[in-house]
Structure formats: C-alpha cells, structure tokens
Amino acid sequence: MLSVSQLDEMSRLSINDADRATLVDIAAIEIDSAQSVEQRVESFLERVKNPYLFMCGDTAVRIVFDSEGKDLDYLLKNYFINRKSR
C-alpha cells in the first residue's frame, strides 16, 4: 500500500510535466467486486499507479482535492461501494 508521503508527492505532480505514455488508462482497470473494500482500494491503487494523475481514454486527468474536504481513502471506498451496488 502507498504511504501518505508517497500519495502526497503524487498529488503535487503537474499534468503538464506528465509523460502520457506512462499514465494508466482507468477504463482498462477492472475491480473484483467479491473482494473487501480494503482489497479493492489496494488493487486499484496498485493498478492506477497514481490516483491523482491518469488517463481516461485519450484524456489526461489530474484529480485535486480540497484540503478541507474528505480524504482520498474515504472517497475511494465510497466510490467502490457505490459501484458494487449498481
């Protein structure tokens, strides 16, 4: 699992400095809904490499969170829970 310092470093990367060829396309990531939430989050983070900077098809995406908002762990857990309930 990524450390808080690694996630913090990743969150500061600029989309302009990113090599698009190295970014992961999240459309290609499949998550096993039979896994626990913790396992799904860990699997997603391993596959996406950088949860703040990735591709969505041909579009580079940089995610920025409000420092007063909910943390990434909370948001990812809720995302996967909502996906599972579809």
C-alpha positions as CSV (number, residue, x, y, z in Angstrom):
1,M,0.0,0.0,0.0
2,L,1.2,3.5,-0.7
3,S,2.3,5.6,2.2
4,V,0.9,9.0,3.0
5,S,4.1,10.7,1.9
6,Q,4.0,8.9,-1.5
7,L,0.4,9.9,-2.0
8,D,1.3,13.5,-1.1
9,E,4.2,13.5,-3.6
10,M,1.9,12.1,-6.3
11,S,-0.7,14.8,-5.6
12,R,1.8,17.5,-6.4
13,L,2.7,16.3,-9.9
14,S,1.7,18.5,-12.8
15,I,-0.3,17.3,-15.7
16,N,1.9,19.4,-18.0
17,D,5.0,17.5,-16.8
18,A,3.5,14.1,-17.1
19,D,4.5,11.6,-19.8
20,R,1.2,10.5,-21.2
21,A,2.7,7.2,-22.3
22,T,3.4,6.3,-18.7
23,L,-0.1,7.2,-17.4
24,V,-2.6,4.3,-16.8
25,D,-6.0,4.4,-18.5
26,I,-8.5,3.8,-15.8
27,A,-11.0,2.5,-18.3
28,A,-8.8,-0.6,-18.5
29,I,-8.8,-1.3,-14.7
30,E,-11.2,-4.0,-13.6
31,I,-12.1,-4.3,-9.9
32,D,-13.2,-7.6,-8.4
33,S,-16.4,-6.8,-6.5
34,A,-16.0,-10.0,-4.5
35,Q,-13.0,-8.5,-2.7
36,S,-13.3,-6.5,0.5
37,V,-13.3,-2.7,0.2
38,E,-9.8,-2.6,1.5
39,Q,-8.6,-5.1,-1.1
40,R,-10.4,-3.3,-3.9
41,V,-8.8,0.0,-2.9
42,E,-5.4,-1.6,-2.7
43,S,-5.9,-3.3,-6.0
44,F,-7.0,0.0,-7.7
45,L,-4.0,1.9,-6.3
46,E,-1.6,-0.8,-7.5
47,R,-3.1,-0.7,-11.0
48,V,-3.6,3.0,-11.4
49,K,0.0,3.8,-10.1
50,N,-1.0,7.4,-9.4
51,P,-4.6,8.0,-8.3
52,Y,-4.2,11.8,-8.9
53,L,-2.9,11.6,-12.4
54,F,-4.1,9.1,-15.0
55,M,-5.7,8.7,-18.4
56,C,-9.4,8.3,-19.2
57,G,-9.3,7.2,-22.8
58,D,-7.4,9.9,-24.7
59,T,-7.7,12.5,-21.9
60,A,-5.1,13.0,-19.2
61,V,-6.9,13.7,-15.9
62,R,-5.4,15.3,-12.8
63,I,-7.5,15.0,-9.6
64,V,-7.3,17.7,-7.0
65,F,-9.0,17.5,-3.6
66,D,-10.0,20.4,-1.3
67,S,-7.7,20.4,1.8
68,E,-10.9,20.9,3.8
69,G,-12.7,18.0,2.1
70,K,-12.8,14.3,2.6
71,D,-9.6,12.3,2.3
72,L,-8.8,10.1,-0.7
73,D,-9.3,6.8,1.2
74,Y,-12.9,7.8,2.2
75,L,-13.7,8.9,-1.4
76,L,-12.3,5.7,-3.0
77,K,-14.1,3.5,-0.5
78,N,-17.4,5.2,-1.3
79,Y,-16.7,5.0,-5.0
80,F,-16.2,1.3,-4.9
81,I,-19.2,0.7,-2.6
82,N,-21.4,2.7,-5.0
83,R,-20.1,0.8,-8.0
84,K,-20.8,-2.5,-6.3
85,S,-24.4,-1.6,-5.6
86,R,-25.2,-0.9,-9.3
